[in-house]
């Protein structure tokens, strides 16, 4: 649902004043069983019904919920079938050397399914490879160079949604490793694992679709290989460097970007400020020693009046996350009640079959419908049970959290590695404000205790 802004707007409006929501097709509402059931459950709790014209379903009627579950299952199967047909079509298109990506690579324009050079930016691609390989300009300096030259980002040129205005090092890295710049069409390099999560997996190079000499080349195969090797060596060199104490935890309170440790200054500055200058954010500079001292100062009061202070943090967390075990318990009881009703319905259907009131075919159809709904409700029950357990585990987590705070304050802070491990588990993130003040977000939901700390 996260990418369906109009549906989210519909649900917000429905919560405010609707009695019914009218849809032409059930597939316009949802094509995923879990999403559909979760949204329907919320609307049910508010007394809001749904009507699906094409399927002639009213969810407030006696059989509306059953028919809704059945047609929702069909909609998901149809969505999965469409996905398979699209994948097959893309593979066939790729095998013919036709470009089937959503956006052409930077430096090219698409003429139907053929890539042609973009006269405005194709030379920029050559410059990127030249500066990186032969003038030893790193990714950071390259991003600064492109931004200062006023060259729009690839997604901006392509007119993509949420296009960033500034070049990122990751964007340049993608260009330096894209084999399409050699004039060969290399496609099907990754595929979606699940329609629901949209997560992708890389496909081994020997299983990718490669068609040679399909469009004008901008660089040689040797340049691509050399760039890949150089990037790999730089990555290994960076991974061997000693990480700063609060790496991945301290963030800028204004722009949300990570705070970067500057060894020469002995402290942290906003990552966006460091990359792009004061035009985009201020430095938020804080000395490493000051940050460590302030974090310890924040932690110490937790053990003075432990119950009051720590419980207040937990209450804030509950409010922000919307946790409510009571609501989950209520939903679970409703699902269990419906499952009991289905069991009775199956028994009644069997009685009608034995009494000759139903034919074998009529019984089979009705029993299949009941079984399908039973499966959906069982899945809902499992999910709700996990939510209820999660809420009940929160109290246990609070106790562990309190114990970790005490352990932290009893540690020998000279042992930096042990202290770092515990801080990383105890604290989710630290917001650093421009005046040097902090806001600490504690990791109450997963306070894994360090053994032996």
N, C-alpha and C positions, 0 to 999 in steps of 0.2 A: 504493500500500500504506500510505501514511503515516496514513490515517484508519481503517485496519482493525486495531484494537488486538487483537481476538481472533485474527486470522490471525497477527499478529506473535507473540502468546503461543504459538500452536500451533507455529510454526517454532522458537521458543526451546526448547520442550519436546522437539520432535523432535530437535534437535541434541544434547540431553542423553542421550536413551535410546531413541528409537524405531527400529524396523526398517522399519515401514510406517506410512503415514498413509492412513486410509480416508475416502473422500468419497462422498456419494450422487450428486452431479452434478459434472461438470468445471467448470460455471459457478460452483459454490460455492468453487472454488479460485481461479479467475481468469477475467476476461473481457477480458483484454488480452494479446496475444501476447507482448510484450516482458516484462511482469511475470511471466507464466506460465513462460516459458523461463528467465528469470533465477532464479526460485525453484526450478524443477526442477533446473537445473544445480547449484545449491548442495546440494540434497538428494542428487543423484547422487554428488557428490564425497564425501559422508558415508556413502554406501552405503545410503541410505534410499529405499525405493520408495514408490509411490503406487498405490492401487487406486481406480478410479472405477466404482461399482456399476452405474449406469444405462447407461454406455457399455461396460461389460465390458472395462475397460482395466487392465492391470497393467504399470507402466512398467519393470519388471525383465525382462519377456519380450522376445523378439526383435522382435515387431511392435508392442510397447507404445508405444515412443517415436514411431513413425510415426503411430499412431492418436491419440496424445495431441496431436501437432501439428495434425492435421486437425480434431479436435473443438474444440481451443482456438481455431482460426481461426473455426469456426462460432459459438462462444460470443461472440467479439468482434463478428462480424457481427450476431448477434442483439441484443447490447447496443446497437450503433449504430442498429439498426432500431427498438428500443424508444425510444431517445432521440428519434428523428425523430417517432414517433407521439405521444410526450409533448409535444414542442414544438408539434405541430399541434393537439393537444387544448387546450393552454394558450392558443394564439392564438384558437381558437374560443370558449373560455370568456371570454377578455378582450373579444372583440368583442361579447359579450352584456352587458358591464358587470359581470361577476362578478370578485371578487378572487381571484387564484390564487397570491398570494405565500405563502411558508412562514410568515412572521410578520406580523401586522397592524402598521400604523404605530403608533408611540407616541401614545396618546390615543384609540385606537379598540380595539374588540373585534370579533371575527369571529363572526357568526351564520351558520354554513354558509359561503356565498360572498358574504355581504353585510356591509359595514362599518357598525358602529353606534358611537355615542359611548361612550367609557369614562367613566362619571361620576366616577371617581377622579382621572383624569389629563388629561382633555381641556382643563381650564382651565389646566393647566401649559403646554400647547402654546401657548395664547394668550399666557400670560405671557412665554414665551421670545421670541416675535415682538415683543411690546410692549417688553420690556426692551432687545432688540437694536436695534429700529428707532427707538424714540421716547425711550429713556432712555440711549442710547449706551453700553450695557453690552456689552463685547466678549466673544468666545468664552471667553477665560480666566476672566474674572469671572463669566460665566454658569455655567461648570462649577463654580466655587467656591460660587456661590449655591445651585445644585441639590444639591451634596454636603452643604453645611452644613444645608440644609433636610431632609435625610434622604430625599430622593425617590429611589426605586430606579431603576436604569438600564432602558432599554427591553428589553434582552435578559433582564434579571432578571425583569421583569414577565411576559415571554412564556415564561419557563421554558426558555430556550435553553441549550444546553451551553456551557460555558466563558464564562458570562456574567460580565462585569466588575462589580465592586461600585462603581466610581467613574465619574462622568461624564467623558467625554473631549471635547475641543474638536471632534474629528472627528464625534462623535455629534451634537452640537448643529448642526454644519454640515449634516449630512444632513437634519435636521429642517427647517432654514431653507430648504432647496432642494427639498423633496419636494412635487411638485405635487398629490399626493393630498389634501393639507390644504385644497385649494380646493373639495372636493366632487366633483371630476371624477376618473374612473378612468383614470389614465395608466399603461399597462403595456407590456411588451415593450420596455423602455428599454435592455436589454442582452441578450446571448445568449452561450452558451458557444462558444468557438472550437473547443476540442478536449476530448473526454471524458477524455483522458489527463492533460492539464495543468490542466484546470479553469479555464483562463484565459478571461476574458470580454472582449467588445468592446462599445462603446457603439453603439447604433442611432440614426441621424439622427432628429431630432424629427418630420420629415414621414413617417417610416415606423413610428412608434410607434402603438400602439392607444389611442385616446382616446374615451371615452364620457362625455358630460356629465351632471352632476347625478345621480350614482348613490348618493350618501351625504351625510350632513350635513357642511357646510363648517365649518372652524374659522378660516380666514383668507381674505382676498380674493386674487384674482389679482394685484392691484396690490402687496400686501404681499410675495408670493412674488417678484415681479419686482424690487422694491426691495431685498429681502434678497440676491438673487443679484447685483445690481449692486454693492451695498456690499461683499459678500464678495470680488468680483472686484477692486475698487479696493484693498482692504486687502491682497490677495495681491500685487498689483503693487507696492504701497508696500514690503511686506516684502522682495520680491525685489530691490529697488533698494538695500536696506541693505547695508553692508559686512559680509561674513561674518567671524566670529571665526576665528582661525588654525587651531584644531583642531576646527572644526565637523564633525560626522558621523564623527569619529575617536575622540574621548575619550568613554568611557562609565563609568558608576558600576560599580565592581567588585562591589557587593552586590546591587543590584536590576537591573542591566543596562541601565538607561535612560540616554539620552545626557546628557552634561554640557552645561549651558547657560551661555553666556558672559554675565556680568553686567557691563555697562559701568561702572556706578556703583561696583562693588567691584573692578574690574580683574582679575577672575578667573572661575573656573568653579565651579558648584555642581551637585549631582545634580538632574536634571530632575524626578524624582518628589518630591524634597524641596521644590523650588521651587513645585510645583503644589499639593501636598497637605499639606506640613508634616512635622514630625519624627515624627508618628505612623506614617508609612509608610516613611521612610528618613532617614538623617542627611545633613548638608550635603555632606560630602566636598569642602569648599572647598579650592581650590588657586589661587594667584596665577598669572596668565597667564605672567609672566616666569619663575616657578619651574618651571612645567610645561615651558616651552621649554628651560630650562637642564637639567632632568632628562632630557628626551628626548635632548638632545645628549650628555649624559654616558653614556646607554645606548648611543648609537651609536659613540662614540669607541673603546671597547675592541674593536669589531669589526675595526678595522684594526691592532690590536696583537696579533700572533699570529692573523692573519686566518683562515688555514685552519682552525685548531683551533676558534676561537670560532664562526665562521659555519657550519662543518660540524656543530657541536653543535646549533645552531638548526635546521638541516635535518633532522638525525636526530630531533629532537623532533617536528618537523612530520610526518615520515614515520610515526612511531609513532602520532601522534594521528589522522592521516587514513587509516591502514590501507593505505598504498601498498605494493604488492608486484608489481614487474614480472614476477617469476618465475611467480607464479600466473597472471597474464594470458597469459604465453607458453605455459604448459601448457594453459590452456583453448583458446587459439588453435590449438595443434597438434591437440587433440582434435577441434575443429570441422573443421579442414582434412582430418583423417583421415575423418571422417564424410562430408564432401563427396566425397571420392575414392571412398568406398564407394557413394555414391548414383550417381556416374557409371558405375561398374561395373554397378550394378543396372539402370540405364537401358539400357546396352548389352546386358545379358543379356535384358531384356524384349524388345528388338528382335530378338534372335536367336530367342527363343521364338515371336515373331510370324511370322518368316520360315520357321521350321520347322513352322508349323501347330499348335504346342502351345497357342497362345492365339488367341482370336478377336479381330477388330478392337475390339469393345466391351470385352472383358476387358483388352486391351492399353491402351486409352484410359483406363480407370478406374485401372489400376495406374500408368500413366505420369503421370497427373494427381496422384496421391498423392505420387509421388516428386518431381515438380516443385514441389509445395506445400512439402514438407519442405526441398527445396533452397533455395527462396526464404527460408524462415525461417532456415536455417543461414547463408545468405549475409549476411542482415541481422546475425546474431550475429557473424559474422566481421568485418564492417565496424566494428561497435562495439568489438570486442576489439582490432582493429588501432589504433583511435583511442586506446584505453586504453594499449596498449603504447607507442605514439608519445609519449603524454603523459608516461609514466614515463621514457622515454629522453630527453625534452626537459628533464627536471628538472635534470640536470647543467649543461646550457646556461644554464638559469635561475639556477642558483647562481652561475655566473660573472658573469652580468649583475647579480645582486643584490649581489655583492661590489664590483663596479665602481661601482654606484650609491652604496653606502656611502662609498666613497672620494670620489666626486664631491660628495656632500653635505658632507663635512667640509672640502672645498677651496672651497666656495662663500663668497661674501661674504654673511654672514647679514643684513646690512643690507638686502639685496634680498629683502624678505619674500615677494613673490609667487613668485619662482623657488623659494625655500626651501619654501614651502607646497606647490607642485606636486610637488616631489620627495618630500617627507614623505608626501603623500597616496598616492603610488605605492609608496613603500617600506614603509609601515606599514599594516597592515589595521585594527587598532584598538589603543587604549591604555586599559587598565583603571586607574582611579584609586581607590585605597583611602582609607579614612577618615583614615588617618594621613599621607596625602600621598605614599605610595609608589606606584610604577607597575609594571604588567606590560605589556610591549609584545609584540604579536602581529605578526610581520613578514610581509609579503606576498611570500613566496618563489615562489609558483606563477605569479605574473604580474608580474614585475619589469620593466615597460616602461620602457626608458631614455629620459630626457628628452634630446632632441637639443640639443646646444649647451650642456648644463649643465656 
